[in-house]
Amino acid sequence: MWERFTSFDRGGCRSQLPTATGKQRIGEKLSVKRSGGRRGMEEEEVKEMSELLSIPMPTRPPVSGPPSQLHSPSLARSPLLHSPTPQTPRAPVSGPPSQLHSPSLTRSPLLHSPTSQTPRTSELHSIPATPRPPVSAPPSQLHSPSLTRSPLLHSATPRTPRFARTPLASPMRRAIVNMRAYLEDIGHLTKLDPHDAWLPITESRNGNAYYSAFHTLSSGIGFQALVLPLAFIFLGWTWGILCLSVAFAWQLYTLWLLVQLHESVPGTRYSRYMHLAEAAFGAKLGKWLALFPILYLSAGICTAIIIVGGGAMKLFFQIVCGATCDSKPLTAAEWYLVFTCLAVVLSQLPNLNSIAGISLIGSVTAVTYCTLIWVISVSKGRLPGVSYHPVEAKSDVDRVLGILNALGIISFAFRGHNLVLEIQATMPSSLKHPSRVPMWRGVKAAYLLIAFCLYPIAICGFWAYGNMIPPNGMLAALYAFHGQDTSRVLLGLTALLVVFNCLSCFQIYAMPIFDTMESGYTKNKNRPCPRWLRSAFRAFFAAVSYFMAVAFPFLSDLAGLIGGMALPVTLAFPCFMWILVKKPQRYSAMWYSNWVLGSAGMVLSLILTIAGVWNLVKTGIDIRFFKPE
């Protein structure tokens, strides 16, 4: 008895072929597969690749012809079989259970067709698509490899291409481009330390160019800028401005090097200055070279900030209270303690990104009080009998020591390089959007404002006070020479702005110390630091800084010496790290420039350190332990 069997082609067309037995039907199917199988497999591979890359298949017209030709080898390879027009629902598979396990049936397009059809006798028509019924088959066939790969098990509706239909060349070109970009992204995956997500510097990576500008400006300008006019006493107008300009350009170049070195190795982010030093110089040598300067630039500056901030609070109280105040003022040590307590309260913010608002306040206050100081000094005019000639030394040795001390003051005015990589670590980064772009944009804006503050302070301060400027800088000169003829509101506002700036600077300079303390805990315990322990760490560091400020109140007199010892972090190490990490072409411009600048920075640091020690031995220092003034 003749049986009717419905066969389907790749384009969704259907026909009814008379078959006598199951064996005859299987033989016909195998002959069709042998003749057109290779071309069909190629078409199937192109279709699967296009679906994975979300690229539509090319548009092809529907096929028309007698049903007898649908199994022709030439027609099986014809592109007309891939009609994109929607079809009507097909009836479920019907047949004896023995045929459902047939190899020809498991490879039948019926199991892979996204639409179902109804029987037809002679003509092929394109009609709108309707919802598809579920697959009908015995339970044994549901585990067939061909059926498990069927789109019917993963998609309930026909897939809609996201791109317009174009010729074949355009999708293939787009597929190649997309695949190349994907492989490039895979090769650029950054391998981050899992503990970084628990540490205060890298806990949050949603920073931007504004945060970069706030942090850089807050860390790059402060009380050290107020002593710049002292350098002009020994250098004079010409050499003072020239040395200040050279130092500014030099440290800005090394800062650019650090920004570029943050992601110099694909897949690695150097989120801390110490990590970059160890990667460039080796673990032991890098730690030996960079540990002490970084500790001083963090812990030492925090101690100096307590001294300056506590002194500014004492000065603010005296201005507000006035000469007729009957209340008993606090001592210097007590004012240091008040300042330290306020700093501990602000230090409870969890990470570096969370103090962006505090850095903004510190930046605004620093620019404001620097501007107020030089504007008030210039408005009051020059002091009577002011002189601009360099100080005459008793001997050539004293003259050389004075010049070197002036260079140390200028180098100490530029700080913050030990925080550049930490600030950049708070930003997201990818191959298409690297973190160096917003970081450098923020750095340029910050240093433009820093230049507008440093040059007027140095030039206008020296013009107003000349060689008569006190050793403590512009703030002391303002109150010493213009304390009586200047409004108490302006004087009090200036002192209060200095306090706010010192509080914000303490947070950003203490953050590397907080990060180091918490890093030891997270690596040993393999878990984030609890909140109570984090608070205890920060309060402990503030207590140690307070003790250093009370025990060694003369640290500000050692600014030239310590500035010379920490100079390589700013001017020398970045040049050598660029050579070791980036490996520029030998004898190229970058190779020569970095070798020259790095070597000059190391020599200058050595000379300034020797000169600082010699100056202390020759002139002495007022050592007063536990006697702050």
C-alpha positions, 0 to 999 in steps of 0.5 A: 500500500502506498504511503504519503510522506511529507518532505521539506526543503531548506527554504520551507517548501514542502511536497508530497512524494509517493513512497512504497516502503520505509527502505525506499524512502530512506534510500531516496533521502540518502541519495539527495544528501550525498548529492547536495550534502556538502553544499548544504553543510556549507550553507548551514555553517554560514547561516549559523555563523551569521546568527551568532554574529547577529548578521541577517542572511541575504534576501532570496526569492521564493522557489517555484516548481513542480514537487518532483524537482524539489529533491534534485541535487541542483535544486538542493544547492540552489539559493532559491531554497532559502526564501525569507518569506514567512510560511504557514504552520506545518503539521506535526511529524507523523510516521511509524515509530520505527522511522523516527529513529531513521538517520535521514529523518534525524537530519531532516530540515523539519526538525530545524525549520523555524516554521511549520507547513501544511500539505500542498499538491502542485504549487508553492505559495508564500503566505504570512507566518502564524504561531508554531505548534510544539514538536510532536515526537515520541519521547525516545527521539527527544534525546536525539543529538539532532533534535537537541540542537534544533532551534525549536527548543530554544526559540518560540518566535522567529528571529528578527535580524537587527541590521538591514538586509544587505549583499553578502559581502557587507555582512561578512565584512562586518562579521570579520570586523566584529570578530576582530574587535571581540578578540582584541577585547578578550586579549585586553582583559585586565587581571585584577587582584581580587583583594583590590575590591576590598581596599580603599583605593580600588574599592570604587572604580567609577571615577572620572575627569572631574574627580581626577582634577579635584584630587590632583589639585587638592594634593598638588597645592597647599601650605608648601606653596607659601614658602616659595618667595624664600627661594627668590631671596637666594636666586633673585628675579631671573634665576628664581623664575627660570628655576621655578619654570624648569621645575614646573615643566619637569614635574609635569612631564614626569607626571605624564609618564606616570599616567601613561605607565598605569596601563603600560602592560596589557592586562595589568593596572599598576594601581599604586606607586610601589607596585610600579616601582617593584615591577620596574626595578624588581621586588627588592630594589623597588621597595628599597628605593621607593619605600622611604620617600613614599612613606615620608610623602604620606605620613610625613606630610600628614604630620606637617599638615597637623602642625600647620592646620593646628597653628592656623586654628590657633591663629583663627581663634586669636583673630576672632577673639581679639586682643581684649579676649579674657578666655584662656586660649588652648596650647599648641598641643591642644590645638593639634589634638582638636585638628587631629580629631576633626581629621579622624572624623572625616577619615571614616569615609570608606574609599578614595572616590568617596572623598571627592567632595572633600577634595573639591572643598580643599581645592577651592579653599587652596586657590582662594587663600593663595589668591587672597594672600597675594592680592592683599600683599600687593594691594598694601604695596611694598614694604619700606626699605625692601631689597631684591638683591640676593642675600650676600653670603659670608663665603662661597660655601654659604652662597652655594648652600643658599642656592641649593636650599632654594632649589630644595624649597622649589622642589618641595613645592611640587608634590602629589606624584606619589598619589597619581597612580592611586587616583587613576586607579579609581577610574574604569578602563577598557581598550576603547576607553582607557583611563589615561584619557580622563586622568590626563584631562583632569591633570591638565585642568588641575595644573593650570590652576596650580600654575595660576597660584604658584607663580603669583605667590612666588613673584608677588610675595617677593615683590611685596616683602623682598628679603624681609619675608619671614622663614615661615612664608607668606602667611606669617608675613601677612599677619606680621606686616599687615595684621593691624591695617587689614580687616579682621574678616579677611585675616580670619577668613584666610586662616579658616581657609587654611584649616579647611585645606589642611583637613582635606589634604590630610584625607588624600595623603593618608589614603595610601597608609590606610590602604597599606594597613587594610591590605595586610589584613585582607591578605591574611584573612582573605576577607574585607576589613570590618568597619570597626577595624577600619575605623581603628586603623585610621584612628591609630594612624592619626594618633601616631601622626599627632604624636610625631607633630607634638614630639618633633614640632621642628619638622618644618625646619627640615623641609629642604633636607627631606624634600631633597631625599624625596625628590627622586619620586617626583623627578627621577624614578618616573623616567627610569621606570619608563625606560625599563617598562616601555623599553623605547628604542635605544638612542631615540629621543625618548631614550635620551631625554629620560636618561638625562632627566632621570640622572639629573634628578638623582644627582640633584637629590644627592646634592640637595640632601648633602647641602641640607645636612651641611646647612643644619650642621653649620647653622644649627636647628632649634630642637625642641622635643614635645614643645610645640609653639 
